[in-house]
């Protein structure tokens, strides 16, 4: 029992490592996990923010600067976590970015970087943390997206990366089950983070297109609600996480969303929306949102 008479929760005494922990979903997931008794290791690119969050959370929580596309930096973060905290019970592979522009109009390096961070970064994070997870028969939650289920113009690299994350998670779930490690994939729709707010502000055509999506794909979820779903998934070692839950219904009809019928329906809007989006991308003159570390470092 705790001093207030309540039974400790599933995360009490556990060590949870979160990537992309400097802001947005990663930050809020780390804060909530800590509030529920976990000790957290914060991993990300923004050292000042990571240090401040760790200090706010109190004694015992640690942070490490690491780019998820840098295997050596990830291994250093994992080794540092194990040395400081004794091991790792759960990992939330959350780090992600979203580029601006289309394949015809946009910075190809931004497209490639989106895949490198969102997909290759997840692969590298899994590879770096799996030995520690095997030691504790732990849990790995990797963040895909509702964008894995449907393709949207202007989001080619993002959709591709998140679809790849989904299938990567499904495959390594089977690889790791006999070692006692559970693997879950998370599929949030739009979440009220810097990434989403800046995309809407940068590209009004994108904002207009989102407003015409069917429910629940047009709904924006609070970052607190998303973090709650992620932490609950860690506590219960969930196989799939949908945010909001109604996204699960979208997954059930995914074949329709990539059918010739969907091409025709979405194509009608795309014919007028994409040229406007491309002109706005040209005017913007950068490949990512202003708060994305890729822009500021």
C-alpha positions in Angstrom: 0.0 0.0 0.0 1.1 3.6 -0.6 1.1 6.1 2.3 -2.4 7.4 1.3 -3.8 3.9 1.5 -4.2 3.2 -2.2 -2.7 0.3 -4.0 0.2 1.2 -6.2 -0.6 1.2 -9.9 0.9 -1.0 -12.6 3.6 1.6 -13.4 4.8 2.0 -9.8 8.6 1.3 -9.7 8.8 0.7 -13.4 11.2 2.5 -15.8 9.7 4.0 -18.9 11.8 5.4 -21.8 10.1 7.9 -24.1 11.6 9.3 -27.3 10.5 12.6 -28.7 9.9 13.6 -25.0 10.8 17.3 -25.3 7.3 18.3 -26.3 3.9 17.2 -27.5 2.7 13.7 -27.0 6.0 12.4 -25.8 6.3 15.1 -23.1 2.7 14.5 -21.8 3.1 10.7 -21.9 6.3 11.0 -19.8 4.6 13.4 -17.3 1.6 11.1 -16.9 3.7 8.0 -16.6 5.8 9.7 -13.8 2.6 10.8 -12.1 1.5 7.2 -12.0 4.7 6.0 -10.3 7.1 5.3 -13.1 10.6 6.6 -13.3 11.1 8.1 -16.8 14.0 8.5 -19.2 13.4 11.4 -21.5 15.1 11.1 -24.9 15.0 13.8 -27.6 16.8 16.6 -29.5 16.0 19.6 -27.3 18.3 19.3 -24.4 17.1 22.4 -22.5 13.5 21.3 -22.6 14.4 17.7 -21.6 16.5 19.0 -18.7 13.7 21.3 -17.5 11.0 18.5 -17.7 13.2 16.1 -15.8 13.8 18.7 -13.1 10.1 19.4 -12.8 9.4 15.7 -12.4 11.8 15.4 -9.5 14.6 13.3 -8.3 15.4 10.1 -10.2 14.1 10.9 -13.6 16.8 11.2 -16.3 17.2 12.6 -19.8 19.5 12.0 -22.7 20.0 14.0 -25.9 19.7 11.7 -28.9 18.6 11.8 -32.5 16.6 8.6 -33.2 18.4 8.3 -36.5 21.7 8.1 -34.7 22.3 4.5 -33.4 25.3 5.4 -31.3 23.4 8.2 -29.5 20.4 5.8 -28.9 22.7 3.2 -27.4 24.3 5.8 -25.2 20.8 6.8 -24.0 19.8 3.2 -23.3 23.1 2.4 -21.5 22.8 5.6 -19.5 19.2 4.7 -18.5 20.2 1.2 -17.5 23.2 2.4 -15.5 21.1 5.1 -13.7 17.9 3.3 -13.2 18.8 -0.4 -13.3 16.9 -1.4 -16.4 14.0 -0.5 -18.7 10.4 -1.9 -18.4 8.7 -0.1 -21.2 9.6 2.0 -24.2 7.4 4.5 -26.1 8.9 5.1 -29.5 7.2 8.4 -30.2 9.6 10.7 -32.0 8.2 11.9 -35.3 8.1 14.8 -37.8 5.9 15.8 -40.7 7.3 17.6 -43.8 5.7 20.2 -46.0 5.0 19.9 -49.7 4.3 17.3 -52.4 6.6 15.0 -54.4 6.5 17.6 -57.3 6.8 20.7 -55.2 8.9 20.4 -52.0 12.2 19.6 -50.6 13.0 16.0 -51.3 15.4 16.0 -48.3 12.5 16.8 -46.1 10.5 13.9 -47.5 13.4 11.6 -46.9 14.1 12.9 -43.4 10.4 12.3 -42.5 10.8 8.6 -43.4 14.2 8.5 -41.6 12.8 9.9 -38.3 9.4 8.3 -38.3 10.2 4.8 -39.6 14.0 4.3 -39.5 14.0 6.0 -36.1 11.5 3.5 -34.8 13.6 0.6 -36.1 16.7 2.0 -34.5 14.9 2.7 -31.2 13.6 -0.8 -31.1 17.0 -2.3 -31.9 18.7 -0.2 -29.1 16.1 -1.0 -26.4 15.1 -4.6 -27.1 18.0 -6.2 -25.1 17.0 -4.2 -22.0 13.3 -5.1 -22.6 14.1 -8.8 -23.0 15.9 -8.6 -19.6 12.6 -7.5 -18.0 10.1 -9.1 -20.3 9.0 -5.5 -21.1 6.7 -3.7 -23.4 7.4 -1.6 -26.6 4.8 0.8 -27.9 5.6 2.2 -31.3 3.7 5.2 -32.6 2.2 4.8 -36.0 -0.9 6.9 -37.0 -4.4 6.8 -38.5 -2.5 8.0 -41.6 -1.3 4.3 -41.9 -4.8 3.4 -43.0 -5.5 6.1 -45.6 -3.4 8.2 -48.1 -3.9 11.9 -48.2 -2.4 14.3 -50.8 0.4 16.4 -49.3 1.2 13.7 -46.7 2.9 11.1 -48.9 6.1 10.6 -46.8 4.2 10.8 -43.5 1.6 8.2 -44.6 4.3 6.0 -46.0 6.4 6.1 -42.9 3.5 5.4 -40.5 2.2 2.5 -42.7 5.8 1.1 -42.4 5.8 1.6 -38.7 2.5 -0.4 -38.4 3.8 -3.4 -40.3 7.2 -3.2 -38.6 5.4 -3.4 -35.3 3.3 -6.3 -36.4 6.4 -8.3 -37.5 8.5 -7.7 -34.5 5.6 -8.5 -32.2 5.8 -12.0 -33.6 9.6 -12.0 -33.3 9.7 -11.0 -29.7 6.7 -12.8 -28.2 8.7 -15.9 -27.2 11.2 -13.7 -25.4 8.4 -12.2 -23.2 8.4 -8.8 -24.8 5.0 -7.4 -25.9 4.7 -4.9 -28.8 1.9 -2.5 -29.4 1.2 0.0 -32.2 -0.5 3.3 -31.5 -2.7 5.0 -34.1 -3.7 8.5 -33.2 -5.6 10.8 -35.6 -5.0 14.6 -35.3 -3.7 15.5 -31.9 -3.4 19.1 -30.7 0.4 19.4 -30.7 2.8 21.9 -32.1 3.3 19.6 -35.2 -0.4 19.7 -36.1 -1.1 23.3 -35.2 1.9 24.5 -37.3 0.9 22.4 -40.3 -2.5 24.0 -40.2 -1.1 27.5 -39.8 1.6 27.0 -42.5 -0.8 25.6 -45.1 -4.4 26.9 -45.1 -5.3 24.4 -48.0 -4.3 21.6 -45.6 -6.5 23.0 -42.9 -9.4 23.3 -45.3 -8.9 19.7 -46.5 -8.9 18.4 -42.9 -12.2 20.1 -42.2 -13.9 18.1 -45.0 -12.7 14.7 -43.8 -15.4 12.4 -42.4 -15.7 11.9 -38.7 -13.7 10.7 -36.8 -10.8 11.6 -39.1 -11.4 15.3 -38.8 -11.6 15.3 -35.0 -8.7 16.8 -33.1 -7.9 15.1 -29.8 -6.2 16.8 -26.9 -2.7 15.9 -26.2 -3.7 14.9 -22.6 -6.3 12.4 -24.0 -3.7 10.9 -26.3 -1.1 10.6 -23.5 -3.7 8.9 -21.3 -4.3 6.3 -24.0 -0.6 5.7 -24.4 0.0 5.3 -20.7 -3.0 3.0 -20.4 -1.5 0.9 -23.2 1.8 0.7 -21.4 0.0 -0.4 -18.2 -2.0 -3.0 -20.0 0.5 -4.1 -22.6 -2.0 -3.3 -25.4 -1.6 -4.7 -28.9 -3.3 -1.8 -30.6 -4.2 1.8 -29.4 -6.6 4.0 -31.3 -6.9 7.7 -30.5 -9.7 8.5 -30.4 -11.1 5.0 -30.1 -13.4 5.5 -33.1 -10.2 5.3 -35.3 -10.5 1.6 -34.8 -13.6 1.6 -37.0 -11.6 3.4 -39.7 -9.0 0.6 -39.5 -11.7 -1.9 -40.0 -12.7 -0.4 -43.4 -9.2 0.5 -44.6 -9.5 -1.5 -47.8 -12.2 0.9 -48.9 -10.0 3.9 -48.1 -7.4 2.7 -50.7 -9.8 1.5 -53.3 -10.5 2.9 -56.8 -13.7 4.5 -55.3 -11.6 6.4 -52.8 -9.3 7.5 -55.5 -12.2 9.0 -57.4 -13.7 10.7 -54.4 -10.5 12.1 -52.9 -9.2 12.9 -56.4 -12.1 15.3 -57.0 -10.9 17.4 -54.1 -7.2 16.8 -54.8 -7.4 18.3 -58.3 -8.2 21.7 -56.9 -6.6 21.4 -53.5 -3.1 20.1 -54.5 -2.2 23.1 -56.7 -3.1 25.5 -53.9 -1.2 23.4 -51.4 1.9 23.4 -53.6 1.8 27.2 -54.1 1.5 27.7 -50.3 4.4 25.3 -49.9 6.6 27.3 -52.3 5.8 30.5 -50.5 6.5 28.9 -47.1 10.1 28.1 -48.2 10.8 25.4 -45.5 10.3 21.7 -45.2 9.1 21.5 -41.6 7.2 23.5 -38.9 9.1 26.1 -37.0 9.2 24.2 -33.7 10.6 21.0 -35.4 14.3 20.6 -34.4 15.1 19.8 -38.0 14.5 23.5 -38.7 16.1 25.0 -35.7 19.3 23.1 -35.2 
